[in-house]
Amino acid sequence: MNNRRNKKNNPSSKREKAGFYIAFSLCLAAVGMSVWSAYTGVTNYFKENGDTSTTINQQDNTENVDKNLTDITEEDTESTTEAASDEEKTSETESVTQPEESSDAFVDNSEETDESEFTKDVMEEDIVQTILRVNKNLGYPTETKKIGKEFSEDMVFDNTMKDYRAHLGIDFVCEDGEKVISMCDATVDEVYYNEMQGNVVKVTSGEFSIFYCGLSDTVSVKAGDSITKGQEIGTALGVPCESADGTHIHVEIVVRNRHIDPLSVIENES
């Protein structure tokens, strides 16, 4: 018993206990530092990785936003430019096409209507005056005096060409080789061949000219000849562009570059 008391009261025993606790504390501290170091390393690793991805995503988002803004800006700029150009064109067109308002607009319209009616009257009068420039005693170009297709300024069907066209002359039906005679005293201007009209003799008398088309090769006159009414100028053969209508001659009368109906100036024998 005394020995136990001596051990408890022994100083060396106390020192051993104190050393044990110190060593234990140091171990705990070392373990804690190791844990803290590991925790800090892991945290920094995820933090660094997380920041990098965030930075990359932010850069991508920034680039996408900038690109979208650029596209929108360019589209808006182009739309604005086109709209402005269209407005300028519209303004120019309106400024050119739309007349200025005037208090005399009603008067001007009335004057235009009066001028239109006056012009119409003059044109009708000119046609009459044009016909009066031709001697009314023109004769027929054939002895048979048989008329085929009549004069028409409107489009009529052509049996040969299979289309519609104006017929600015008179067709006189003939027998092959029938004699063609002059309708008036005149001067021969030209004798020529045309693929559409065949052999043609053009004569002039005063202010008008007569074209005899569809003659044979045996023309009886030449350019410069003076001919008289009823004189033979050739024989009938046919008009190439009207071959479906049989043998005939085509006669046109032109007064001051205006075609007139030959029947309106041929003498009336009734």
C-alpha positions as CSV (number, residue, x, y, z in Angstrom):
1,M,0.0,0.0,0.0
2,N,2.8,2.3,0.8
3,N,4.3,1.4,-2.6
4,R,1.2,2.5,-4.4
5,R,1.2,5.8,-2.6
6,N,4.8,6.2,-3.4
7,K,4.1,5.7,-7.2
8,K,1.3,8.3,-7.1
9,N,3.4,10.8,-5.3
10,N,6.5,10.0,-7.6
11,P,7.5,13.0,-9.7
12,S,8.8,10.9,-12.6
13,S,5.4,9.3,-13.0
14,K,3.8,12.8,-13.3
15,R,6.3,13.7,-16.0
16,E,5.5,10.6,-18.0
17,K,1.8,11.5,-18.0
18,A,2.5,15.0,-19.1
19,G,4.6,13.8,-22.0
20,F,1.9,11.4,-23.1
21,Y,-0.7,14.2,-23.3
22,I,1.7,16.5,-25.1
23,A,2.5,13.8,-27.7
24,F,-1.2,13.1,-28.1
25,S,-2.0,16.8,-28.6
26,L,0.8,17.1,-31.2
27,C,-0.6,14.1,-33.1
28,L,-4.1,15.6,-33.1
29,A,-2.7,18.9,-34.4
30,A,-0.8,17.1,-37.2
31,V,-3.9,15.2,-38.2
32,G,-5.9,18.4,-38.2
33,M,-3.3,20.3,-40.3
34,S,-3.3,17.4,-42.8
35,V,-7.1,17.4,-43.1
36,W,-7.1,21.2,-43.4
37,S,-4.4,21.1,-46.1
38,A,-6.3,18.4,-48.1
39,Y,-9.6,20.3,-47.8
40,T,-7.9,23.6,-48.9
41,G,-6.3,21.8,-51.9
42,V,-9.6,20.3,-53.1
43,T,-11.5,23.5,-52.6
44,N,-8.9,25.5,-54.6
45,Y,-8.9,22.9,-57.4
46,F,-12.7,23.0,-57.8
47,K,-12.7,26.8,-57.4
48,E,-10.1,27.2,-60.2
49,N,-11.9,24.8,-62.5
50,G,-15.2,26.4,-61.8
51,D,-13.8,29.9,-62.5
52,T,-12.2,28.7,-65.8
53,S,-15.4,27.2,-67.1
54,T,-17.4,30.2,-66.0
55,T,-14.9,32.5,-67.7
56,I,-15.1,30.5,-71.0
57,N,-18.9,30.5,-70.8
58,Q,-18.9,34.2,-70.2
59,Q,-16.6,34.8,-73.2
60,D,-18.8,32.6,-75.4
61,N,-21.9,34.4,-74.2
62,T,-20.2,37.8,-74.8
63,E,-19.2,36.8,-78.3
64,N,-22.7,35.5,-79.1
65,V,-24.3,38.6,-77.8
66,D,-21.8,40.8,-79.7
67,K,-22.5,38.8,-82.9
68,N,-26.2,39.0,-82.5
69,L,-26.0,42.7,-81.9
70,T,-23.8,43.2,-84.9
71,D,-26.2,41.2,-87.1
72,I,-29.2,43.1,-85.8
73,T,-27.4,46.4,-86.3
74,E,-26.5,45.5,-89.9
75,E,-30.0,44.3,-90.7
76,D,-31.5,47.4,-89.2
77,T,-29.0,49.6,-91.1
78,E,-29.7,47.9,-94.4
79,S,-33.5,48.1,-93.8
80,T,-33.2,51.7,-92.8
81,T,-31.0,52.4,-95.9
82,E,-33.5,50.6,-98.3
83,A,-36.5,52.3,-96.7
84,A,-34.8,55.7,-97.1
85,S,-33.9,54.9,-100.7
86,D,-37.5,53.8,-101.4
87,E,-38.8,57.0,-99.8
88,E,-36.4,59.1,-101.9
89,K,-37.5,57.3,-105.1
90,T,-41.1,57.7,-104.2
91,S,-40.6,61.3,-103.4
92,E,-38.8,61.8,-106.8
93,T,-41.5,59.9,-108.7
94,E,-44.3,61.9,-107.0
95,S,-42.5,65.2,-107.7
96,V,-42.2,64.2,-111.4
97,T,-45.5,62.6,-112.0
98,Q,-47.9,64.6,-109.9
99,P,-48.7,68.0,-111.4
100,E,-48.8,71.1,-109.2
101,E,-52.2,72.1,-108.0
102,S,-53.6,75.1,-109.7
103,S,-56.7,77.1,-109.3
104,D,-57.0,77.0,-113.2
105,A,-57.1,73.2,-113.4
106,F,-60.8,73.1,-114.3
107,V,-60.2,75.7,-117.0
108,D,-57.2,73.8,-118.4
109,N,-59.3,70.6,-118.7
110,S,-62.0,72.4,-120.5
111,E,-59.5,73.8,-122.9
112,E,-58.0,70.4,-123.5
113,T,-61.5,69.0,-124.3
114,D,-62.1,71.8,-126.7
115,E,-58.8,71.3,-128.4
116,S,-59.5,67.6,-128.7
117,E,-62.8,68.2,-130.4
118,F,-61.2,70.8,-132.6
119,T,-58.5,68.4,-133.6
120,K,-61.0,65.7,-134.4
121,D,-63.0,68.1,-136.7
122,V,-59.8,69.1,-138.4
123,M,-58.8,65.4,-139.0
124,E,-62.2,64.7,-140.5
125,E,-61.9,67.7,-142.6
126,D,-58.4,66.8,-143.8
127,I,-59.6,63.4,-145.0
128,V,-62.3,65.1,-147.1
129,Q,-59.7,67.6,-148.4
130,T,-57.3,64.8,-149.1
131,I,-59.9,63.0,-151.3
132,L,-60.7,66.2,-153.1
133,R,-57.0,66.5,-154.1
134,V,-57.6,63.5,-156.4
135,N,-59.5,64.0,-159.7
136,K,-62.9,62.5,-159.4
137,N,-62.8,61.2,-163.0
138,L,-60.4,58.3,-162.4
139,G,-61.2,55.2,-164.5
140,Y,-61.1,51.5,-163.7
141,P,-57.7,49.7,-164.2
142,T,-59.4,46.8,-166.0
143,E,-62.1,46.6,-168.6
144,T,-64.1,44.0,-166.7
145,K,-64.2,46.3,-163.6
146,K,-64.8,43.3,-161.3
147,I,-63.9,44.0,-157.7
148,G,-62.5,41.4,-155.3
149,K,-61.3,42.3,-151.8
150,E,-62.2,45.9,-150.8
151,F,-60.3,48.6,-149.0
152,S,-60.0,48.3,-145.2
153,E,-57.9,50.2,-142.7
154,D,-59.1,47.6,-140.1
155,M,-57.5,44.2,-139.7
156,V,-59.0,41.6,-142.1
157,F,-58.0,38.0,-142.5
158,D,-55.5,37.2,-145.3
159,N,-56.2,33.8,-146.9
160,T,-52.7,33.5,-148.1
161,M,-50.6,34.8,-145.1
162,K,-53.1,33.3,-142.6
163,D,-53.1,36.3,-140.4
164,Y,-55.0,39.6,-139.9
165,R,-53.8,42.8,-141.6
166,A,-55.1,46.0,-143.0
167,H,-55.9,46.0,-146.8
168,L,-55.0,49.4,-148.0
169,G,-56.1,49.0,-151.6
170,I,-58.6,47.4,-153.9
171,D,-58.3,44.0,-155.6
172,F,-59.6,43.8,-159.2
173,V,-60.3,40.3,-160.4
174,C,-58.7,39.4,-163.8
175,E,-58.2,36.6,-166.2
176,D,-54.6,35.5,-166.8
177,G,-53.0,38.0,-169.2
178,E,-55.9,40.4,-169.0
179,K,-54.9,44.0,-170.0
180,V,-54.3,46.5,-167.2
181,I,-54.9,50.2,-168.1
182,S,-54.0,53.5,-166.6
183,M,-56.6,55.1,-164.5
184,C,-55.6,58.7,-165.4
185,D,-53.1,60.9,-167.1
186,A,-49.8,60.5,-165.2
187,T,-46.1,60.1,-165.2
188,V,-44.4,56.7,-164.5
189,D,-42.1,57.1,-161.5
190,E,-40.9,53.5,-161.0
191,V,-41.2,50.0,-162.4
192,Y,-39.9,47.4,-159.9
193,Y,-40.4,43.9,-158.5
194,N,-41.4,43.2,-154.9
195,E,-41.6,39.7,-153.3
196,M,-44.9,40.5,-151.7
197,Q,-46.6,42.6,-154.4
198,G,-45.0,41.1,-157.5
199,N,-44.2,43.5,-160.5
200,V,-45.3,47.0,-159.6
201,V,-45.7,50.2,-161.7
202,K,-45.9,53.4,-159.7
203,V,-47.3,56.5,-161.4
204,T,-47.8,60.1,-160.1
205,S,-50.4,62.7,-161.1
206,G,-50.5,66.0,-159.3
207,E,-50.5,65.3,-155.5
208,F,-51.3,61.6,-155.6
209,S,-49.6,58.4,-156.7
210,I,-51.1,55.1,-157.9
211,F,-49.5,51.7,-157.4
212,Y,-50.5,48.9,-159.9
213,C,-49.4,45.6,-158.2
214,G,-49.4,42.0,-159.6
215,L,-48.4,42.7,-163.2
216,S,-46.7,40.2,-165.4
217,D,-43.1,40.6,-166.6
218,T,-44.3,42.1,-169.9
219,V,-44.7,45.7,-168.6
220,S,-45.5,48.2,-171.3
221,V,-44.1,51.3,-169.7
222,K,-40.8,52.5,-168.1
223,A,-39.8,55.1,-165.6
224,G,-40.1,58.7,-167.0
225,D,-42.9,57.8,-169.5
226,S,-45.9,60.1,-169.7
227,I,-49.1,58.0,-170.0
228,T,-52.7,58.8,-170.6
229,K,-56.0,57.6,-169.2
230,G,-56.9,54.2,-170.7
231,Q,-53.4,53.4,-171.9
232,E,-52.2,49.9,-171.4
233,I,-49.4,49.5,-168.9
234,G,-49.1,45.8,-168.7
235,T,-51.0,42.5,-168.1
236,A,-52.3,40.8,-165.0
237,L,-50.5,37.9,-163.4
238,G,-51.3,37.9,-159.6
239,V,-50.1,39.2,-156.3
240,P,-47.8,36.8,-154.4
241,C,-48.9,37.7,-150.9
242,E,-52.6,37.2,-152.0
243,S,-52.1,34.2,-154.3
244,A,-55.0,32.3,-152.5
245,D,-57.4,34.9,-153.9
246,G,-56.7,33.9,-157.5
247,T,-55.5,36.1,-160.4
248,H,-56.0,39.8,-159.8
249,I,-54.2,43.1,-159.5
250,H,-53.9,45.1,-156.3
251,V,-54.3,48.9,-156.7
252,E,-53.3,51.5,-154.0
253,I,-53.8,55.3,-154.1
254,V,-51.6,57.4,-151.8
255,V,-52.2,61.2,-151.3
256,R,-49.6,63.0,-149.2
257,N,-48.6,59.8,-147.5
258,R,-52.2,58.8,-146.8
259,H,-53.9,55.8,-148.3
260,I,-57.4,56.4,-149.5
261,D,-60.1,54.0,-150.9
262,P,-59.7,54.0,-154.7
263,L,-63.4,53.5,-155.1
264,S,-63.9,57.0,-153.4
265,V,-62.2,58.7,-156.4
266,I,-63.2,56.4,-159.3
267,E,-65.7,58.0,-161.6
268,N,-69.3,56.9,-161.2
269,E,-70.6,55.8,-164.5
270,S,-74.2,55.2,-163.4
